[in-house]
């Protein structure tokens, strides 16, 4: 058994068939309208002519004089034939007052009853319309013959004159107009073929030579791909209107369901997010741009799309790094512990080397004084931290950061105004996250400062019944005024504010503060930068704190 596979028609073939079908339908409609108009014209023109002939024959003195006599047919028949021959009508019939045909162009009708279109014709009224006479349908005019002799009762009904013209059939009318219809059909088909071919070529160019089934397949694959990936995707045209976005991208950017075709301005996308999507100041490509949107930390990669040197728009992918950033902060806590142990090991090694050297040169009393000084310093730091910060997790973080800062030759100070009670575990974790980020950025800025000023970072923690406030001051170069808000919006670190790499530390700090109903801000002082973060304390925490 041989399987026969029918080949699908190409786009050009489909367009040609469609065009021809439309042309045929239009021509049939035009032909129907033309035939209807032809019938109306025939009825109007021929009806007027047969009515005029009927009135002329009905008013003939010879007809009036002979119609009421015995055997009038011999005198009237020549008149009937003359009218039929001279004016080219199909039939002429004369009937007497009794309704019997006395003369007709069709001799077989003589003596038969005449068919009246309207009974009022016998009462002296004319009638015009279509009747079937002798097997054919004719357009007829029936005109009464009235007497005009006073002695013979003026106006008496003497008979009726029937003049008819055969109506052409629809096929006859179509054949009569066939030459025009064939001409129109040939011209229309020629134009349709040429137009279809040109249209098919244009569509082929615009669709890159793909057939409709291939385009449909690509669209299905695109939808499956866009909605099957875990990353958000958004595409813009050169006018910054949304042309494509998948469900993940719409969720990450908080876009409405019907956002296609709307511009960034209409969607109220402003600030840093608009700059990244529109490519403002980042060139044709932007890699790993950090943006905070709707409580999420997003990492965005943008690429401009071009074809044949023409810019078609841009495509941007989005990744939600909020959870990843939180995991990084948790890992950062373990990293801080590791750095603390490493710093302490390094510090202890240096101290042991100093003690060993003093012993080797015989300065035993100096060894005792050196050990006592180290003990007092350590005890003083521990007492300062634990007496003012009663939350164990936060106190441990401060101790760890102090050791790391000391290794980088930065002094970590605890403000005399510091006072923090024990906090619930979740709030303590958020306070540690914010404090750790701010201290890391401050130490980084101070350590990178090339000036001769003393390097220090001061931490101040304050708590009241409604909030926890974290203030971190440093002796670094400060933050440029124009970047005072951008550092949080863009996700810069303090180092990034000075032109280094970008991070998400401050973006996460702001995110944590917003989640706790607070805020974070930065200002410049005479000595350096000052970061202030506030977080609200829920009522249940205040009761537990008491």
N, C-alpha and C positions, 0 to 999 in steps of 0.2 A: 504494500500500500504506500503510495507516494503522498507525502504531506505537502500541501501547497500553502505557502505562506504569502498572504496578500501584502503587498508593499503599501505602506501608508503614503498618502499623498504629501507632497512637500508643501511648505507654506505658500509658495507661489501658485501651485495648483489649487490649493484651497481658496486662495483669494480670487483666482480666475473663476472658479465655479461659483463662488459667492457673488461676484460681480455680474456674471452672466445671469444667474438666477434673479438678481435684483432687476437687471435690465428687462428680462422677460416679463416679470411681474409688472413693472412699470408700463411696458408696451401693451400688455393685456389690459391694464387699467385704462390706458389712453385710448385703446381701440374700443373698449366698452363705452367710454364717455363719448368718443367720436360717433359711434353707431347710435347712441341715444340722441345725441344732438342731430344726427342725420334724420332720424325718425321724426323728431320734433319739427325740423325744418320741412320735411315732406308733408306732414300733416298740415302745417300752417300754409305753405304755398299752394299745394295741390287742393287742399280744402277750400281755399279762397277761389281757385279756378273753377272747380266743379260746382261750387255754389253759384258763381256768376253765370256759368253755362245753364244751370238748372233754372235760374231766374229768367234768363233770356228765352229759353225754350218754353217755359211756363207762361210767359207773357206774349207768346206769338199769337197774332189774331187767327191764323189758320188753325192752330191747335185748339183754340177756344171754340172756334166755329164748328169744327169737325168732331170734337170729343164727345158731345152729347147726342150725336146722330147715330143712326144704325150703321154698323160696319164701318167704323171710322178708321180702321187700320190701313185700308188701301190709300187713304189720303195722307195719313200721318207717317207711315213707314218711310217714304222717301225723305221726309224732314228729319227723322231720327237718324237715318244713315248718313245724311249730309252733316249733321252736327258731330257724329262720331268720327267721320273721316276728316272733316275740316279741323277739328280741335284735338284729335288724337287721344280721345278718352277711351277707356276700356269698354264701358257699356253705357247705353242710354235706353231707358225703359219708360213707357207711358202707360198708366192705368186709369180706368174710368172711375166714376164715383162709387161703383159697387166693389172696387178693389180688384178688378180683373185686368190683367195685362192685355192691352189692345195693340201695342206695337213695341218692338224691342230689337236691339241689334242681335240678340239671340232668339231666332224664330221659335225655338222649342218652348220658350216661356210664354208665348201668346196663349191667352185663355186661362193661365194659371193665376192664383191669387198673389198679389204683391205683398211683400213683407215690409211693414212700416217700422221704422226705428223708434217712433214715438206715436201713441194713439192720437195725440193732439194735431198730428199732420192732417187728419181728416176734418179737423175743425178750422183749418186755415193757417196753421203755423208751420214754418219751415223747420227742418232738422238736419244736422250735420254730424257724421260719425262713421264708424266702421261697421260693416255688415258682411256676412258670408253670402255671396251670390254665386249660384251655379258652381259650387265647390271651391271657390277662391275667395280670399278675403280682400274686400275693396273698401276704399275710402269713398263714401257716397254722400250726396246732398239730395234730400227729398224736399221738393218745392210744390206746394199745392197749386192747382189751376183753378182760378176763380172766374166766374162769368162777369161780363161788363155791359151786357145788353139789358136796358131797363125793362124790356118786355119779357126777358128771360130771367128775371130776378137778379138784379145786380148783386155781385159778391157771393153768389151761390157756388158751393163746392162742386167742381166738375170732374176732378180727378187729381192725379199726382204725377209729377215728372221725377224720375230717379236717374241721376248722372253719377257714374262711378269710375274711379281710377284704381286699378289693382295696386295694392301695397306691396313693395318688394320685401322678400324674406330677409332674415338676418344674414343668411349665407350669401344672398345676392348683394346685399349691401357690403359685406365683407370682401367679396370678390371684386366689387367695384372699387373698393379702397385698398385692395391688396398691393397694388403697385407702390402706393405711398408707405404702407406698413412694412413691406419688404425693404424699401429704401431706408426707412428709419431703423429697422432691425439691423441691417448691415452696418450702418454708420455707428449705431450704439454698440454693436458687438466689437467693431474695430476699436472704438474708443475704450471700451471695457477691457479688451485684451491689452492694449498699450498701457492704460492706467494701472491695471493689475500688475503688469510686469514692472513698471516703474515703482509702484508702491512696494512690491515684494523686494526689489533691490534695496530700497531705502530701509525697510524693516530688517533685511538681512545684515546690512551694515550696522544698524543700531543694536542688533542682538548678537553681533559677532559671529554670524553664520549659523546660529543655533536654531534648531527646529522647536516648535512649541512644546513637544513632549520632553525635549532635552531641557528647555527652560523650566518647565514644571518640575522636572526631576531635580534640577539645581536648587530651585526654591524650597522643595521639600527637604533636601539635604542640608540647606542653610538653616532652616528652622530647627531641624533636629540637632545640628551642630551648636547653634547659638544657645538653645535652651538646654543642651545636655552638658555644657561645660560649667565648672564651678566658679569661674571668674565672670565678672561683669564686662559687657562690651557695649559701647555706645559709639555711633558714627554720626558725624556732622557734615553738612554740605558747606561750600565756601561762604555762605551767608550765616553760618552757625545755627542752622536749623537741624533738628534731630531727624535723621533719616532711618536710623535703625538702633534698637536697644533691646537687649534680652531681659528676661525676668529678673535675673540677678542684678544687672546694672540698674534697672528701675528701682529695685528694692534698696540697693546701696546708696543711690542718689536721691531717694525719696521723691521719685517722679510720679505724676499721675498716670493712670492707665492709658489715656488718650493723649500721649505726648508727641507722637510722630507728626512731623511737619511744623512743630512749634519751635520758636527760637529760644536761645538761652535766656534772653531778657524776659520773654513771656513766661518762662518757667521759673523766673526769679532766682536764677543761678548767678551769683555775683562773687566778688572777691577772688581769693586764691583759686577756688574751684573753677571759676570762669576763665581765669588766666591759663590754667593748665589745659582745659578742654579746647580753648581757642588758640593756644600756642602763643600767647602774648609774652614776648621776651624770652621764650625758650627755644626758638628756631623751629625747623620742621619736625624735629624729634625731641621727645622729653622722656628721660629714663628715670624710673623709681622716684617720681615726685610724690611727696607725702602731703596729704590733705586731710583735714578733719571735717567730716560732714555728718550731721545728724547723730552725734555721739559715737562715731566710728572713726578709726584711723585707717585711711585708705592709701594704698600705694598705687600710683597711676603711671602707665606707659602710653605715650601718645606718638602716633606716626602719621605723617601727611601722605595722602594717596594721590599719585599723579599718573597720567596716561598720555603718551604722545606730547609731553611737555605741558599739559594742561592740568591744573590743580582741580581735583574732583572733591576734595574735602579731607577729612581726617578720621582715624579710628583710634579709640582709646580703650585700653583694658584696665580693669579695676580689681584690686585684691583687698579683701578686708583683713587687716593685720591687727585688729583690736585684741582678739584673743591671743594671737601670737605675741603681741607686745606685753600682755599681762604675763604670759608664760616666761617671756624674757626677763620681766621684772622679778618673778619668783626665782628663776635661775640666777638672776643678778644677786639675790640674797645669798645664795650658796657661794657665788663667786666672791661676794664681799667677805664672807667668812674665810674663804681660802686666801684671799688677799691679806686679811687680817693676820692669819696664821703665818703667812709668808713674811709679812712686814715685821711681825713680832720675832720670827726666827732670825730675820736679818738684823733686827735691833739687838736681840739677845747675843747674837754672834759678835756684833761690834762691841757690846759691853764686855763680853767674856775676853775678847782680844785686848781690851783696855786693861781689865783686871790682870790678865796674864802678863802684860807688859809691865805694869806697876810692880808685880811680884818679882819679875825677873830683874828689875833694877833696884829691888830692895825697899821700895816705898810701901811698907806694910801699913803704916798709919793712914797713908793716902788711899789705900785700897778700902779700909774701913769707912773713911769719910765718903768715898765715891759710892759704895754700896748703900750707905745710909741716905745719900742724896737721891739715888735712884728709887729707893723704897718710898721716901717721902713724896717724890713727884708722882709715882704711880698711885699711891694712896690718896694723894690730893685730887688727881684726875678722877679716880673711882668715886671718891666722896662727892666731888662736885656733880658728877653725872647722876649718881644714884640718889643724892639728896634732893635734886630738883626734878628729875625725870623718874617717876615711880612705875611707869610701864616698862616691864622687863624687855619686851621686843624692841621698843624704840630706844631704850638705853643701850642695849647691845649693839644696835645699828650705829648709834653715835660713837661708841667706843671703837667699833670697827673702822668707821670713817676717820676717826682721829688718828689711828695707826697708819692708815693709807695716806692721809694728808701729811703726816710727819715724814713718811718716807719720801714724799715729793717736796719736802722742805717748806711745807705750808702749815701754819699753826691753826688748829681748829679750836675756836673759843666757844664757851657756853655763856650766854648772856646772864647777867645777874637777875634779870626779870623773868627768866625761864621758870615755869611751873607747870607740870603735867601730871595728872593723876593716872591711875590704872584705867585702861580703856577696854571695851569689848574687843574680842579678837578681830572681827571684821574691820572695825574702825581703826584699830591699831595697825592692821596690815595696810590700809589706805594711807594712814599718816606716815608709815615707814616708806611707802612707795613715793609719796610726794617729797618727803624729807630727803630720801636717798637721791632722787633725781636732781633736786635743787643743789644739794651739797656737791654731787659729782660735777655738775656744770660749773659751780663756783670754783671748785678746786682746779678744774681744767682751765678756766679763764685766768686764775691767779698764777698757776704754774707756767702758763704760756706768756705771761706778761714779762717783757724784757726790761722794765724800769727797775730802779734801785730801791723802790719802796718795800717795806716789810710785807711779806706774803702772809695773809691771814684770812680766815673765813669764820664768821661768827654766826652761831645758831641761836635762835630765840623761839621757844615754844610757850604759848600762852593758852590757857583754857578757862572758859567761864561756863555758865549754865546752858548756853545756847550754841557755842561754837568752839572750835579749836583753831588757833592761828599759828602759822609757821612763817617765820621771817628768817631769811638767809642773806647776810651781808658779806661783801668781799672787798678786797683791796685791789681788784683788777681794773681794767680800763673802762668798764661799764658797757652799756648797750647803746648803740646809736639810736637817737630819738625816733627816727623814721621806722626802726625795727622793733619798737617797744611792744606793739601788738602783733606784728608779723611773726615774731619768734614762736608764739603759741599757735597762731593760725596755720602757719606753714609746717609746724613741727620741727623748728630749728632747735639745736642746742645752743648754749652760749658760744661755743666754738664756731658753730655755723653762723651765728650772728656776726662773727668777725670775718667770715668768708671761707670757713672750712667746710667740712662735709656736713650734710644734713642728717638729722636723726629724728626720733619720735619721742624722746624723753620728755620734753616740755609739753608736747601735744598730749601725751598720756597723763601728765600732771594736771593739765587743764581738764581733761576728760574725767579724772577721778574727782576733782573739785566740783565740777558741774553735777556729777552724779550724787554728790553729797550736799547739793544745794549751795555751793560756795563759788569762789572765783579765785583766780591767780593773776597777779599783775607784777610788773617790773618798773622800777624807777631808778634814776641815777642820783647818787649823793655826792658829796664833796670827796669821799674816799673811794667810791666804786659803785657797783650795782647793788640793788636791794630787791629781792624777790619776796613777795608777800602772798601767802596762800591761806584761804579760809575755808573751813568745812563745817557744816551744821551738825549739831549733835542732837539726835532724836530724843524725845522726852523720856523714853524708857532708859536711855543711857544716862541721862541726868539723874534719874532715880537710883540707878545702880551705882553711879559715881558717889552719891551721898551715902 
